[in-house]
Structure formats: C-alpha cells, structure tokens
Amino acid sequence: MRLAAFTLALTLTLASCAILREQLGLALVSQETELELGRKLSAQIEKKEKPLADSRIQAYVRQLVAPIAQRSLQDRPGIVYQVTVIDNPKQINAFALPGGYVYVYSGLLKAADNEAELAGVMAHEIGHVVGRHSANQLAAQYGMELLTQLALGEDAGQLGEMAASLAGAGAMARFSRDDEREADEYGFRYMTACGYDPRALLTFFTRLEQLEKSRPSDLERLFASHPPTPERVSLIEQMITKAGVSGGKLERDKYQKSVASLKR
C-alpha cells in the first residue's frame, strides 16, 4: 500500500515535470524527428560497435527489459524499444539513443551479479528516453534546424559524431543533475513495478566503485555519463525509504545461468 501511494505520488510529480517542459518549450524535438534521428544514429552505432553474436543472451536481455519498457509507455507512449547487447567485455556501460534504442555492453553484463542490478541500469536508460534527455541534449548542442535536416536526409559524418558522443565518447556524455535525477526516479518506479529489489542498484554502485580502482579505463565512459555520485545514492535511498520497499526479486541464479558464457 505504501509503495503504491509513493508510486502514485512519484508518477504525478514526473508527469507535472513533463507538462512543464512542454509548456516552457523545453521538449525541443518532435517525436517524429526523434524517432527518425534515433533510427539513423542506431545505424551509425552498429557500424562501429559489434552486436553480441550470442542470440540467447540477446533474447534474455530483451525479455528482461520488455516489461520495464511496457511500464514506461504510460509516461511516454509511441516508443518501440530496441535493445541490443554490444560485444565488448572490457567496457562497462549502457546508453540510450533518442527514440528508444538502448545499448548495453557485455562488460556490464559480466560486472552485474543478478537480474535486479541489470534491470535497474536498463530502467534508468529507459528513463532517459522517457525524459527525452538525449534528444534535447542534441538539440541544445547542434540546433533544431540541423537535427531536422539530419532526420530528413543523410550526413554520415555528422551522425557518426553525434552517435559517438551519446555512446559516451564525447563531451555530451555527461547528463545534467536534473536529467540524472529524473532518470533515476523513472527507473526506480519501473523496476519496482516489475518486482525487482531497488537496493540492488546500491550494491551495484558499490561494486563499480571498487572495480574503478583496479580497472579505471573499463569504467571511464560509465563514470563520465552516469557517475554514482553521493547525491544519486542518497536519492535512491530516500526513494526506497519513502516507498517502504523491504525487498523484491534479485533472480541471481537465473541471471548467472543466462550470462554464464560471458563470465568464463
């Protein structure tokens, strides 16, 4: 009951933020432009990044994300999420392009201990899509006129530059504090609605901070775009307390079995 009340309050808060953005003209990119731009940026990403060949792991991750994505449609309808695992065991990162294209590196799957940890990361990325953070970031950086031209035409060089930035290799990688907070709030709501234990995010943050000490290059992109700052940790702890969440599913055995080939 307490979780339901908190979820309703959080839903209303996030909805009011979205309405305010629309009223202030801060939702800069139309959905049509964003969807087409996302499709073209995705094509650029997949020219440079190799999708994981293991179809079973691809299917497992997509099945895990599907109910989370479904929950998000109440906040932002009309998005068809495309989820892809990138074959790079040394890169611990995930990112989302405009229009619902979500990528996660196989290195992050290796680093995660259970399904709830991965669900939390992917729910956060979906939160960025719902908030239109990447699309609006591109509009602020490049201007609406150029984005519209790219959505309607082709410019592989410019699209490649944008894709690299959104994947975490450029100056645009770091989201604002407000964007991170909003994505965390959306992500918390979606993962708990699917029955996952949100405390898994806190244990994952702790593990990443430990890994960063020994493998800093593997976490460079993740820490540039989504740093597990004390502010983010505190926000998640506050949401757990307010929601009265005392647990949830972790699905560790299922997760370890599903990604076993990556952990060898």
PAZAPA-4460 file (N, C-alpha, C; in steps of 0.05 Angstrom, whole numbers, plus 32768, in hexadecimal, padded with zeros to 4 digits):
% residues 264
    n_x    n_y    n_z   ca_x   ca_y   ca_z    c_x    c_y    c_z   seq   type   mol
   8011   7FE8   8000   8000   8000   8000   8011   8019   8000     1      M     A
   8026   8018   8011   8038   802F   8013   8047   8033   7FF8     2      R     A
   8050   801D   7FEC   805E   801E   7FD2   804B   802A   7FBD     3      L     A
   8032   8021   7FBD   801E   802B   7FAA   801A   8048   7FAC     4      A     A
   8018   8052   7FC5   8013   806F   7FCA   802C   807F   7FC1     5      A     A
   8044   8075   7FC7   805C   8083   7FBF   805E   8083   7FA1     6      F     A
   8058   806C   7F94   805A   806B   7F77   8047   807E   7F6A     7      T     A
   802E   8081   7F75   801B   8094   7F6A   8026   80B0   7F6D     8      L     A
   8031   80B7   7F84   803B   80D2   7F89   8052   80D8   7F76     9      A     A
   8064   80C4   7F72   807B   80C8   7F61   8072   80CA   7F44    10      L     A
   805D   80BB   7F3C   8052   80BD   7F21   8047   80D9   7F1C    11      T     A
   8038   80E3   7F2F   802D   80FE   7F2B   8042   8113   7F2A    12      L     A
   8057   8110   7F3A   806E   8123   7F3A   807B   8123   7F1F    13      T     A
   8082   810B   7F15   8090   8109   7EFB   807E   8113   7EE4    14      L     A
   8064   810E   7EE6   8052   8117   7ED1   8050   8135   7ED1    15      A     A
   8050   8142   7EE8   804F   815F   7EE9   8068   816B   7EDE    16      S     A
   807F   815E   7EE3   8099   8167   7ED7   8098   8166   7EB9    17      C     A
   808D   8150   7EAE   808B   814E   7E91   8079   8163   7E85    18      A     A
   8062   8168   7E92   804F   817D   7E89   805D   8198   7E89    19      I     A
   806C   819D   7E9F   807A   81B7   7EA1   808E   81BA   7E8B    20      L     A
   809D   81A5   7E85   80B0   81A7   7E6F   80A2   81AE   7E54    21      R     A
   808B   81A1   7E50   807C   81A7   7E37   8073   81C4   7E37    22      E     A
   8069   81CE   7E4D   805F   81E9   7E4F   8076   81FE   7E4B    23      Q     A
   808D   81F7   7E55   80A4   820A   7E53   80B3   8207   7E38    24      L     A
   80AB   81F3   7E29   80B8   81EE   7E0F   80D3   81E0   7E13    25      G     A
   80D6   81D1   7E29   80EF   81C4   7E2E   80F0   81A8   7E22    26      L     A
   80D9   819D   7E1A   80D9   8184   7E0B   80DD   818C   7DEE    27      A     A
   80F6   818F   7DE6   80FD   819D   7DCE   80F8   818E   7DB4    28      L     A
   80F9   8173   7DB6   80F9   8163   7D9E   80DE   8155   7D9B    29      V     A
   80D1   8157   7D84   80B8   8148   7D80   80BD   812A   7D81    30      S     A
   80A8   811B   7D87   80AB   80FE   7D89   80B2   80F3   7D6D    31      Q     A
   80A7   80FD   7D58   80AC   80F3   7D3E   80CA   80F7   7D37    32      E     A
   80D4   810F   7D3C   80F1   8114   7D37   8102   8102   7D48    33      T     A
   80FB   80FF   7D62   810B   80EF   7D74   810D   80D2   7D6B    34      E     A
   80F6   80C7   7D63   80F5   80AB   7D5B   8107   80A6   7D42    35      L     A
   8105   80B8   7D2F   8115   80B5   7D16   8133   80BA   7D1C    36      E     A
   8139   80CD   7D2D   8154   80D2   7D34   8160   80BB   7D43    37      L     A
   8151   80AF   7D55   815A   8098   7D64   8160   8080   7D52    38      G     A
   814F   807C   7D3E   8154   8066   7D2B   816E   806A   7D1C    39      R     A
   8174   8082   7D14   818D   8088   7D05   81A5   8087   7D17    40      K     A
   81A3   8090   7D30   81B9   808F   7D43   81BF   8072   7D4A    41      L     A
   81AA   8062   7D4C   81AD   8046   7D52   81BD   8037   7D3C    42      S     A
   81B7   803E   7D24   81C6   8032   7D0D   81E4   803A   7D0F    43      A     A
   81EA   8052   7D17   8206   805B   7D1A   8213   804B   7D31    44      Q     A
   8205   8048   7D47   8210   8039   7D5E   8218   801D   7D55    45      I     A
   8206   8010   7D46   820A   7FF4   7D40   821E   7FF0   7D29    46      E     A
   8227   8006   7D1D   823E   8004   7D0A   8258   8003   7D1A    47      K     A
   8258   800F   7D32   8271   8012   7D41   8272   7FFE   7D58    48      K     A
   825B   7FF6   7D62   825A   7FE4   7D79   824E   7FC9   7D70    49      E     A
   825A   7FB3   7D78   8252   7F99   7D6F   823D   7F8D   7D82    50      K     A
   8225   7F88   7D79   8211   7F7B   7D8A   821A   7F5F   7D92    51      P     A
   8214   7F57   7DAA   821B   7F3D   7DB4   820F   7F27   7DA3    52      L     A
   821F   7F13   7D9B   8215   7EFE   7D89   8203   7EEA   7D97    53      A     A
   8204   7EE8   7DB1   81F5   7ED5   7DC1   81D7   7EDD   7DC1    54      D     A
   81C7   7ECF   7DB1   81AB   7ED7   7DAE   819C   7ED1   7DC8    55      S     A
   81A5   7EBD   7DD8   8196   7EB7   7DF0   8199   7ECE   7E05    56      R     A
   81B1   7ED9   7E06   81B5   7EF0   7E19   81A6   7F08   7E0F    57      I     A
   81A7   7F0D   7DF5   8197   7F24   7DEA   817A   7F20   7DF1    58      Q     A
   816F   7F09   7DED   8153   7F04   7DF3   814D   7F07   7E10    59      A     A
   815F   7EFD   7E21   815B   7EFF   7E3E   8159   7F1C   7E47    60      Y     A
   816C   7F2C   7E3E   816C   7F48   7E46   8153   7F57   7E3C    61      V     A
   814B   7F51   7E23   8133   7F5D   7E18   811A   7F55   7E28    62      R     A
   8119   7F3C   7E30   8102   7F32   7E40   8102   7F40   7E5C    63      Q     A
   811A   7F44   7E67   811C   7F51   7E81   8112   7F6E   7E7F    64      L     A
   8119   7F7C   7E69   8113   7F98   7E66   80F5   7F9C   7E5E    65      V     A
   80E9   7F89   7E50   80CE   7F8C   7E45   80BA   7F96   7E59    66      A     A
   80B7   7F8A   7E71   80A2   7F94   7E84   80A9   7FAF   7E8F    67      P     A
   80C3   7FB6   7E91   80CB   7FD0   7E9A   80C3   7FE5   7E85    68      I     A
   80C9   7FDF   7E6C   80C1   7FF1   7E56   80A3   7FF4   7E55    69      A     A
   8095   7FDE   7E59   8077   7FE0   7E58   806D   7FF3   7E6E    70      Q     A
   8079   7FF2   7E85   8070   8005   7E9B   8075   8022   7E93    71      R     A
   808A   8026   7E84   8091   8042   7E7C   807E   804E   7E69    72      S     A
   806E   803E   7E5B   805D   8049   7E46   8046   8059   7E51    73      L     A
   8040   8056   7E6B   802C   8067   7E77   8036   8084   7E7A    74      Q     A
   8050   8087   7E7B   805B   80A2   7E7C   8063   80AD   7E61    75      D     A
   806A   809B   7E4F   8071   80A5   7E34   8069   808F   7E20    76      R     A
   8050   8091   7E16   8047   807E   7E02   8054   8081   7DE7    77      P     A
   8051   806D   7DD7   805B   806F   7DBB   8078   8068   7DB7    78      G     A
   8085   805F   7DCC   80A1   8056   7DC9   80A3   8038   7DC7    79      I     A
   80B0   802E   7DB3   80B6   8011   7DB0   80D3   800D   7DB6    80      V     A
   80D9   8002   7DCD   80F4   7FFF   7DD7   8103   7FE9   7DC8    81      Y     A
   811C   7FF0   7DC0   812E   7FDD   7DB3   8146   7FDA   7DC5    82      Q     A
   814A   7FC2   7DCF   815F   7FBD   7DE3   8175   7FAB   7DD7    83      V     A
   818E   7FB3   7DD9   81A4   7FA4   7DCD   81BB   7FA2   7DE0    84      T     A
   81C7   7F8A   7DE3   81DF   7F86   7DF2   81F7   7F89   7DDF    85      V     A
   820A   7F9B   7DE6   8222   7F9F   7DD6   8238   7F8D   7DE1    86      I     A
   8246   7F80   7DCE   825C   7F6E   7DD6   8275   7F7D   7DDC    87      D     A
   8278   7F84   7DF5   8291   7F91   7DFF   8294   7F8B   7E1C    88      N     A
   82A2   7F75   7E23   82A4   7F6C   7E3F   82B3   7F7F   7E51    89      P     A
   82C2   7F91   7E46   82D1   7FA4   7E56   82C3   7FBE   7E5D    90      K     A
   82AD   7FC3   7E4E   829E   7FDC   7E52   8286   7FD7   7E64    91      Q     A
   8286   7FE5   7E7B   826F   7FE2   7E8E   825E   7FFC   7E8B    92      I     A
   824A   7FFA   7E7A   823A   8011   7E74   821F   8009   7E67    93      N     A
   820D   801C   7E67   81F3   8019   7E59   81EB   8036   7E51    94      A     A
   81DD   8038   7E3B   81D4   8053   7E33   81BB   8050   7E22    95      F     A
   81AD   8066   7E1F   8194   8067   7E0F   8195   807D   7DFA    96      A     A
   818D   8077   7DE2   818B   808B   7DCD   816E   8096   7DCD    97      L     A
   816A   80AD   7DC0   814F   80B7   7DBD   813D   80A2   7DB0    98      P     A
   8124   80A2   7DB7   8111   8090   7DA9   810F   8074   7DB4    99      G     A
   811F   806D   7DC9   811B   8053   7DD5   812F   803E   7DCE   100      G     A
   8146   8045   7DC3   815B   8032   7DBD   816E   8030   7DD5   101      Y     A
   816E   8019   7DE2   817D   8016   7DFB   8193   8001   7DF7   102      V     A
   81AB   8008   7E00   81C2   7FF7   7DFD   81CF   7FF1   7E18   103      Y     A
   81D9   7FD9   7E1B   81E8   7FD1   7E33   8200   7FC0   7E2A   104      V     A
   8217   7FC6   7E35   822F   7FB7   7E2F   8230   7F9D   7E3E   105      Y     A
   823C   7F89   7E31   823E   7F6F   7E3E   824F   7F71   7E58   106      S     A
   8261   7F85   7E59   8271   7F89   7E71   8260   7F90   7E89   107      G     A
   8249   7F9E   7E85   8237   7FA4   7E9B   8228   7F8B   7EA3   108      L     A
   8221   7F7A   7E90   8214   7F61   7E97   8226   7F50   7EA9   109      L     A
   8240   7F50   7EA2   8254   7F41   7EB2   8256   7F4D   7ECE   110      K     A
   8255   7F67   7ED0   8259   7F75   7EEA   8241   7F72   7EFD   111      A     A
   8229   7F70   7EF1   8210   7F6D   7F01   820F   7F51   7F0E   112      A     A
   8204   7F50   7F26   8202   7F37   7F35   81E7   7F29   7F32   113      D     A
   81D2   7F39   7F2C   81B7   7F2E   7F2C   81A6   7F3E   7F18   114      N     A
   818E   7F33   7F14   817C   7F3F   7F01   8172   7F5B   7F0A   115      E     A
   816F   7F5E   7F24   8165   7F78   7F2E   8179   7F8E   7F29   116      A     A
   8193   7F88   7F2A   81A7   7F9D   7F24   81A5   7FA6   7F07   117      E     A
   81A3   7F93   7EF5   81A0   7F9A   7ED9   8186   7FA8   7ED3   118      L     A
   8171   7F9E   7EE0   8156   7FAB   7EDC   8157   7FC8   7EE5   119      A     A
   8165   7FCE   7EFB   8167   7FE9   7F04   8176   7FFB   7EF1   120      G     A
   818C   7FF1   7EE5   819B   8000   7ED1   818A   8006   7EB9   121      V     A
   817C   7FF1   7EAF   816C   7FF4   7E96   8154   8006   7E9B   122      M     A
   8148   8004   7EB3   8131   8015   7EBA   813A   8032   7EBA   123      A     A
   8153   8037   7EC4   815D   8052   7EC4   8161   805D   7EA7   124      H     A
   816B   804C   7E96   816F   8055   7E7A   8154   805A   7E6D   125      E     A
   8140   804A   7E72   8125   804F   7E68   811A   8069   7E73   126      I     A
   8121   806F   7E8C   811A   8089   7E98   8124   80A1   7E88   127      G     A
   813D   809E   7E7D   8148   80B3   7E6C   8138   80B6   7E53   128      H     A
   812F   80A0   7E47   811E   80A1   7E2F   8104   80AF   7E35   129      V     A
   80F7   80A7   7E4B   80DD   80B3   7E53   80E0   80D1   7E57   130      V     A
   80F6   80D9   7E63   80FB   80F5   7E68   8106   8104   7E50   131      G     A
   810A   80F6   7E3A   8115   8102   7E21   8130   8110   7E26   132      R     A
   813F   8106   7E38   8158   8114   7E40   816C   8115   7E29   133      H     A
   8171   80FE   7E1C   8185   80FE   7E06   817C   8110   7DEF   134      S     A
   8162   810E   7DE8   8158   811E   7DD2   815A   813C   7DD7   135      A     A
   8153   8144   7DEF   8155   8160   7DF6   8172   8169   7DF9   136      N     A
   8183   8157   7E02   819F   815D   7E03   81AB   8163   7DE7   137      Q     A
   81A3   8152   7DD4   81AC   8156   7DB9   81A1   8170   7DAE   138      L     A
   8188   8177   7DB4   817C   8190   7DAA   818B   81A8   7DB5   139      A     A
   8192   81A6   7DCE   81A1   81BD   7DDB   81BD   81BF   7DCF   140      A     A
   81C9   81A9   7DC9   81E5   81A9   7DBF   81E6   81B0   7DA1   141      Q     A
   81D4   81A6   7D91   81D7   81A9   7D74   81C1   81BB   7D67   142      Y     A
   81AB   81BF   7D76   8196   81D0   7D6B   8180   81BF   7D5E   143      G     A
   8168   81C8   7D60   8151   81B9   7D55   8152   81B7   7D37   144      M     A
   815C   81CC   7D2A   815C   81CC   7D0D   816D   81B6   7D02   145      E     A
   8185   81B2   7D0E   8197   819D   7D05   818B   8181   7D0B   146      L     A
   817F   817E   7D22   8173   8164   7D29   815D   815D   7D15   147      L     A
   814D   8170   7D0E   8137   816B   7CFB   8142   8164   7CE0   148      T     A
   8157   8171   7CD8   8164   816B   7CBE   816F   814E   7CBE   149      Q     A
   817C   8147   7CD5   8188   812C   7CD7   8172   8117   7CD7   150      L     A
   815C   811D   7CE4   8146   810A   7CE5   813A   8105   7CCA   151      A     A
   813A   811A   7CB9   812E   8119   7C9F   8142   810F   7C89   152      L     A
   815C   8114   7C8E   8170   810E   7C7A   8185   80FC   7C85   153      G     A
   819D   80FE   7C7A   81B4   80ED   7C83   81CD   80FE   7C85   154      E     A
   81DC   80FA   7C9A   81F6   8106   7C9E   8205   80F3   7CB1   155      D     A
   8212   80DF   7CA5   821E   80CA   7CB5   8233   80D5   7CC9   156      A     A
   8242   80E9   7CC0   8256   80F4   7CD2   824B   8101   7CEA   157      G     A
   8236   8111   7CE6   822A   811F   7CFD   821B   810B   7D0F   158      Q     A
   820D   80F8   7D03   81FF   80E4   7D13   8212   80D3   7D23   159      L     A
   8229   80CD   7D17   823D   80BD   7D25   8248   80CC   7D3D   160      G     A
   824D   80E6   7D3A   8256   80F6   7D50   8242   80F7   7D67   161      E     A
   8229   80FA   7D60   8213   80FA   7D74   8212   80DF   7D82   162      M     A
   8213   80CA   7D73   8210   80AF   7D7E   8227   80AA   7D92   163      A     A
   823F   80B2   7D8B   8256   80AE   7D9C   8253   80BD   7DB6   164      A     A
   8248   80D6   7DB5   8244   80E5   7DCD   8230   80D9   7DDF   165      S     A
   821A   80CF   7DD4   8205   80C3   7DE4   820D   80A8   7DF0   166      L     A
   8220   809B   7DE2   822A   8081   7DEC   823E   8085   7E03   167      A     A
   8246   809E   7E08   8257   80A3   7E1F   8273   80AA   7E18   168      G     A
   8279   80B0   7DFE   8294   80B6   7DF6   8299   80D4   7DF2   169      A     A
   8284   80E4   7DF7   8287   8100   7DF2   827F   8112   7E09   170      G     A
   8280   812C   7E04   827A   813F   7E19   825C   813E   7E22   171      A     A
   824B   8134   7E10   822F   8133   7E17   8227   811C   7E2A   172      M     A
   823A   810B   7E30   8234   80F3   7E3F   8227   80F8   7E5A   173      A     A
   8230   810D   7E67   8227   8112   7E83   820B   8120   7E82   174      R     A
   81F8   8113   7E8F   81DD   811E   7E92   81DD   8132   7EA9   175      F     A
   81CA   8144   7EA8   81C7   8157   7EBD   81BE   8149   7ED7   176      S     A
   81C1   8156   7EED   81B8   814B   7F06   8199   8147   7F06   177      R     A
   818B   8159   7EF9   816E   8157   7EF8   8166   813F   7EE6   178      D     A
   8175   813B   7ED0   816F   8124   7EBF   8174   810A   7ECD   179      D     A
   818B   8109   7EDB   8191   80F0   7EEA   817D   80EA   7F00   180      E     A
   8175   80FF   7F0D   8161   80FC   7F23   8146   80F1   7F17   181      R     A
   813E   80FD   7F01   8125   80F5   7EF4   8126   80D8   7EEA   182      E     A
   813D   80D1   7EDE   8140   80B6   7ED4   8141   80A2   7EEB   183      A     A
   814D   80AA   7F02   814D   8098   7F19   8131   8095   7F24   184      D     A
   8121   80AA   7F24   8106   80A8   7F2E   80F4   8097   7F1C   185      E     A
   80F6   809B   7F02   80E8   8089   7EF0   80F1   806C   7EF3   186      Y     A
   810B   8068   7EF3   8116   804D   7EF5   810E   803F   7F0F   187      G     A
   810E   804E   7F25   8105   8042   7F3F   80E9   8039   7F3D   188      F     A
   80D8   8049   7F31   80BB   8042   7F2F   80B7   802A   7F1D   189      R     A
   80C6   8029   7F07   80C2   8013   7EF4   80CC   7FF8   7EFF   190      Y     A
   80E4   7FF9   7F0C   80EF   7FDF   7F15   80DF   7FD5   7F2D   191      M     A
   80D6   7FE6   7F3F   80C6   7FDD   7F56   80AB   7FD3   7F4C   192      T     A
   80A0   7FE0   7F38   8086   7FD6   7F2D   8088   7FBA   7F21   193      A     A
   80A0   7FB3   7F18   80A5   7F99   7F0E   80AE   7F85   7F23   194      C     A
   80AF   7F8E   7F3C   80B4   7F7C   7F52   80D1   7F7A   7F5A   195      G     A
   80E3   7F89   7F4E   8100   7F87   7F55   8106   7F97   7F6E   196      Y     A
   811B   7F8E   7F7C   8124   7F9B   7F94   8136   7FB3   7F8C   197      D     A
   812D   7FCB   7F92   813C   7FE3   7F8A   8157   7FE6   7F99   198      P     A
   8159   7FD8   7FAF   8173   7FD9   7FBE   8189   7FCD   7FAE   199      R     A
   8183   7FBD   7F9A   8197   7FB2   7F88   81A7   7FC7   7F7B   200      A     A
   819B   7FDE   7F75   81AA   7FF4   7F69   81C0   7FFE   7F7B   201      L     A
   81BA   7FFF   7F95   81CE   8008   7FA8   81E6   7FF5   7FAA   202      L     A
   81E0   7FDB   7FA9   81F6   7FC8   7FAA   8206   7FC8   7F90   203      T     A
   81F9   7FCE   7F7A   8207   7FD0   7F60   8219   7FE9   7F60   204      F     A
   820F   7FFF   7F6A   821F   8017   7F6C   8239   8012   7F7C   205      F     A
   8235   8004   7F93   824C   7FFE   7FA4   8261   7FEC   7F95   206      T     A
   8257   7FD8   7F87   8269   7FC7   7F78   8278   7FD6   7F62   207      R     A
   8269   7FE8   7F55   8276   7FF8   7F3F   828C   800A   7F4A   208      L     A
   8287   8016   7F61   829B   8027   7F6E   82B4   8017   7F75   209      E     A
   82B0   7FFE   7F7D   82C7   7FEC   7F83   82D6   7FE5   7F6A   210      Q     A
   82C7   7FDE   7F55   82D3   7FD7   7F3B   82E2   7FEE   7F2F   211      L     A
   82D8   8007   7F33   82E5   801E   7F28   8301   8022   7F32   212      E     A
   8307   8019   7F4A   8321   801C   7F56   8336   800A   7F47   213      K     A
   832D   7FF3   7F3D   833F   7FE0   7F30   833D   7FE1   7F12   214      S     A
   8326   7FEA   7F07   8322   7FEA   7EEA   8316   8004   7EE2   215      R     A
   8323   801A   7EE6   8318   8035   7EE1   8310   8039   7EC4   216      P     A
   8320   802E   7EB1   8319   8032   7E94   82FF   8025   7E8C   217      S     A
   82F9   800E   7E99   82E0   8000   7E93   82C7   800F   7E9C   218      D     A
   82CA   8020   7EAF   82B3   802F   7EBA   82B3   804C   7EB2   219      L     A
   82C6   8054   7EA1   82C9   8071   7E9B   82AF   807C   7E8F   220      E     A
   82A3   806E   7E7C   828B   8079   7E6F   8273   8079   7E82   221      R     A
   8270   8064   7E91   825A   8063   7EA4   825C   8079   7EB9   222      L     A
   8274   807D   7EC4   8277   8091   7ED9   8275   80AD   7ECD   223      F     A
   827B   80B0   7EB3   8278   80CA   7EA6   825B   80D2   7EA2   224      A     A
   824B   80BE   7E9A   822F   80C3   7E94   821C   80BF   7EAB   225      S     A
   8221   80AB   7EBC   820E   80A5   7ED1   821E   80A0   7EEC   226      H     A
   822B   80B4   7EF6   823B   80B0   7F0E   822A   80A9   7F26   227      P     A
   8231   8094   7F35   8222   808D   7F4D   8228   80A0   7F64   228      P     A
   8221   80B9   7F61   8227   80CE   7F74   8219   80C9   7F8E   229      T     A
   8223   80D5   7FA4   8215   80D3   7FBE   81F8   80DD   7FBC   230      P     A
   81F4   80F1   7FAB   81D9   80FC   7FA7   81C6   80E7   7F9B   231      E     A
   81D0   80D8   7F87   81BF   80C3   7F7B   81B9   80AD   7F8F   232      R     A
   81CE   80A5   7F9D   81CB   8090   7FB1   81B6   8098   7FC6   233      V     A
   81B9   80B1   7FCF   81A6   80BC   7FE4   818A   80BC   7FD9   234      S     A
   8186   80C4   7FC0   816B   80C5   7FB4   815F   80A9   7FB4   235      L     A
   816E   8096   7FAC   8163   807A   7FAA   815C   8070   7FC6   236      I     A
   816E   8076   7FDA   8168   806E   7FF5   814E   807B   7FFF   237      E     A
   814B   8095   7FF9   8132   80A3   8001   8119   8097   7FF4   238      Q     A
   811B   8090   7FDB   8104   8085   7FCD   80FD   8069   7FD9   239      M     A
   8112   805A   7FE0   810D   8040   7FEC   80FE   8043   8007   240      I     A
   8108   8057   8016   80FC   805B   8031   80DF   8065   802E   241      T     A
   80DA   8079   801C   80BF   8084   8019   80AC   806F   800E   242      K     A
   80B6   805E   7FFC   80A4   804A   7FF0   80A0   8032   8003   243      A     A
   80B0   8031   8018   80AD   801A   802B   80B4   8000   801F   244      G     A
   80C7   8000   800C   80CF   7FE7   7FFF   80E1   7FD7   8011   245      V     A
   80D9   7FBF   8017   80E8   7FAE   8029   80F6   7F97   801B   246      S     A
   80F3   7F96   8001   8100   7F80   7FF2   80F6   7F80   7FD5   247      G     A
   80F7   7F69   7FC9   80F0   7F66   7FAD   8101   7F50   7FA1   248      G     A
   80FC   7F49   7F89   810B   7F33   7F7C   8127   7F3C   7F73   249      K     A
   813A   7F2A   7F75   8155   7F2E   7F6B   815A   7F1D   7F53   250      L     A
   8150   7F04   7F54   8153   7EF1   7F3E   8171   7EEC   7F38   251      E     A
   8181   7EE7   7F4D   819D   7EE3   7F49   81A4   7EC9   7F3A   252      R     A
   8198   7EB3   7F42   819E   7E9A   7F35   8196   7E9A   7F17   253      D     A
   817F   7EA5   7F12   8176   7EA7   7EF6   8189   7EB9   7EE6   254      K     A
   8192   7ECF   7EF2   81A4   7EE1   7EE4   81BE   7ED4   7EDE   255      Y     A
   81CA   7EC8   7EF3   81E4   7EBB   7EF0   81E4   7EA5   7EDA   256      Q     A
   81CE   7E96   7EDA   81CB   7E81   7EC5   81C8   7E8D   7EAA   257      K     A
   81B9   7EA3   7EA7   81B4   7EAF   7E8D   81CC   7EBC   7E81   258      S     A
   81DE   7EC7   7E91   81F5   7ED5   7E86   820F   7EC6   7E8B   259      V     A
   820D   7EAC   7E92   8224   7E9C   7E99   823B   7E9D   7E85   260      A     A
   8233   7E9D   7E6B   8248   7E9D   7E56   8259   7EB6   7E57   261      S     A
   824F   7ECC   7E61   825E   7EE5   7E63   8271   7EE5   7E7B   262      L     A
   826B   7ED4   7E8F   827A   7ED5   7EA8   8292   7EC2   7EA8   263      K     A
   8295   7EB3   7E93   82AB   7E9F   7E92   82C6   7EAD   7E8E   264      R     A
***
